[in-house]
Amino acid sequence: MEHQRVTISVRAGSCTLCRSCQLICSMTHKGVFDPSFANLSVEDSGDAGEAPRIVFLDSCTGCGLCADYCVYGALEQEKEAPAHE
């Protein structure tokens, strides 16, 4: 079965910086629980009241696990329609 790529919607204002998204990503794709190995970056803005910055790296496969494991709704998965040839 072919992997279906998904689009991830970001609602950074809901992010609590728990890094669950980075941990599931790094474990699934690199075999380690280490946010620095994730295919997405989650950074504190440094300003009180300002939402964190969530950036998907070019290495992101679009698997959608980050959204599946985001319990705060900062990342949500939207399935793309299959491409027709």
C-alpha positions in Angstrom: 0.0 0.0 0.0 1.4 3.4 -1.0 2.0 6.0 1.7 -0.6 8.8 1.5 0.9 12.2 2.0 -1.1 14.6 4.2 -1.1 18.3 4.6 -0.7 19.6 8.2 -2.5 22.7 9.3 -0.7 24.7 12.0 -2.4 26.5 14.8 0.7 27.7 16.7 -1.4 29.5 19.3 -2.5 26.1 20.6 1.1 24.8 21.0 2.3 24.3 24.6 5.9 23.4 23.6 5.4 19.8 24.9 7.3 18.5 21.9 5.3 15.4 21.5 5.2 16.0 17.8 9.0 16.1 17.6 9.4 13.1 19.8 7.1 10.8 17.7 8.7 12.1 14.5 12.3 11.5 15.7 11.4 8.1 17.1 9.6 7.0 14.0 12.0 8.3 11.4 15.4 8.2 13.2 14.9 5.7 16.0 15.7 8.1 18.8 13.6 10.2 21.2 15.3 13.5 20.5 13.5 16.6 19.2 16.7 17.7 17.4 16.3 14.8 15.0 12.7 15.6 14.1 11.6 16.7 10.7 9.9 19.7 12.2 11.1 22.6 14.4 9.2 23.9 17.3 10.7 27.1 18.8 9.6 29.3 21.7 9.2 32.9 20.3 10.8 34.3 23.4 8.1 36.9 23.7 5.4 36.4 26.4 2.0 35.9 24.8 3.4 35.2 21.3 2.8 31.8 19.7 5.7 29.4 19.2 7.1 28.9 15.7 6.4 25.6 14.1 8.3 24.9 10.8 8.4 21.7 8.8 11.8 20.9 7.4 12.4 19.7 3.8 13.0 16.3 5.2 9.4 16.0 6.3 7.7 13.0 4.7 4.1 14.2 5.3 3.2 11.1 7.3 1.0 13.1 9.7 2.1 11.4 12.9 3.0 14.7 14.5 -0.7 15.8 14.1 -2.0 12.5 15.4 0.1 12.9 18.6 -0.6 16.6 19.1 -3.2 16.5 21.9 -3.5 20.3 22.0 -4.7 20.8 18.4 -1.7 22.8 17.3 -1.2 20.4 14.4 -4.1 18.9 12.4 -4.0 16.5 9.5 -5.9 17.1 6.3 -5.8 14.3 3.7 -5.0 15.3 0.2 -7.0 14.0 -2.7 -5.2 11.3 -4.7 -3.4 12.6 -7.8 -4.9 11.4 -11.1 -2.6 10.6 -14.0 
